[in-house]
C-alpha cells in the first residue's frame, strides 16, 4: 500500500512539473486542506497538495493557500455553497457555455478566481505588516 502511494505521488509530481513547464505560472494557488470528518481523504489530498507546493517552491514560484470556504465565498458569496453552486457561478463568471467537467475542474477554476480577487488585498496586508515590522526595528 505504501509503495502504491509513493508511485502515485511521483505521478502527481511528474504531472505538476509538466504543467509548470508548459504554463510557467507566476503563482500557484492551492486549496488549504481542512476536514473534520474523513481523515483518509484529507491525508491523500494533503499529500498531493504538498507535492504541488514543493514543485512550485523548487522553482521559486510563490504559493498561495486559500481555504475551501474562502474559495466558495469569493465565487458564490457564501462559504457554504455546494459544488453545483460553485460550478454554476464559475460558468457564469467565466461566461462559459456549460459548467466545466469534471466538477473538480470547476473547483480549480474557482480557486484561481478566488486568488485573483483576493491577492491584491493580501499583498497590501503583507506590505503593511512588513512596513510596521521595519518601523519597529528602527524605532
N, C-alpha and C positions, 0 to 999 in steps of 0.2 A: 504494500500500500504506500509506504513512504517513497519507494523508488518511482512509483507511478506519479506521485505528487511532484517529485523532482523533475521528471520528464515534462510534466505539464507546465511547470514554472519556466523551464528552459524554452518550451514552445511559446509561452506568453512573452518571454524576453525577446525571442527572435522576431516575433510579430511586431512588438513595440519598436524594436531597433529598426526594422524595415520601414515602419510607418514614420519614424522620426527622420530616417534618411530621405524618404520620399517627400515629406511635407515640411520639414525644417521649421517647426513652430517656435515662436518666441517665448511661449509659456505653456506649461502643461497643467491643466486643471484636473483634479482628482476628487471624487466624492469621498468625503471623510466617512469611514465605515463606523456604523453605530447600530446596535440592535440589542434589545433586552431579551429576545426570545431564542432564536435559532443560532446557537453558538457555532455549530458546524458550518453553516452558510457564511457567517461572519468571518470565520477563520479563512476560508477559501478566498473570499472577497478581499480581505485584508492582505493576504499573501500576494495576490495579483496586483493590488494597489501598490504594495511595497515595491514590486518589480518595476512598475511604471515610474514610481518616484526615483528609484535607483537609476534607471536608464536615463531619465531626464537629468538627474544630478551629475551623473557621469559626464554628460555633455555640457554642463554648466547652464542648463535651462531651468529657470525658476519654476517651482511647483506651487500651485495654489490649491488649498483644500477648502471644500465647501460641504456643509452638512446636507443630507437629503432634504431636510425641512427648509434650509436656505434656498436650495435649488427650486423646490416646489413653490415657495413663496415668491421668488423672483419671477417665475414664469406664470403662475396662476393667481397670485395674490393671497394664497393661503398655504401654510406649511403642511396642511393635512390633505392636500389634493391626492387623488388616486392616479394610477397610471393612465387611465383613459383621459382624465382632465389634463394631465401634463402633455400627452400626445396631441390632444385637440388644440391646446394653446401653442405648442411648438409648430403645429401645422399652420395655425392662423398667423403667428408672429413671423414665420419664415415664408408665408404665402405659398405653401406647398399645395399641390393638387390633392394629396392624400397623406394621411399620417405615416410617418416613417415606419418601416418594418425591418427587423422585429421591434417590439416595444422598447428594447434596450437601446436601439438607435435613437429613439425619441428622448430617452433619458440622457444619453450622451450629448445630444444637441441642447437639451435643457441645461445641462451643466455648463456648456460653452456659453449659452446666453446669459446664465447667471453670472459667470465670471466676467464677461464683457461689461455687464451692467454694474457689478459690484467692485471691480478692480479699481476704477478711479477713486472711489471713496476710501477703499482700503489703503491705497497708495498715499492719499492725503493724510490719513490717520498715522501711518507708519512714519511719514516725514515729520509730522507734528511731534510724535513721541521721540524721534531721533533728535530733533531740534531742542526739545525740552531737556533731554538727557545731556546734550552737549553744553547747554547753558548751565546745568547743574554742576558740571565738571569745571567750568571756567569761573564760576561764582565763588 
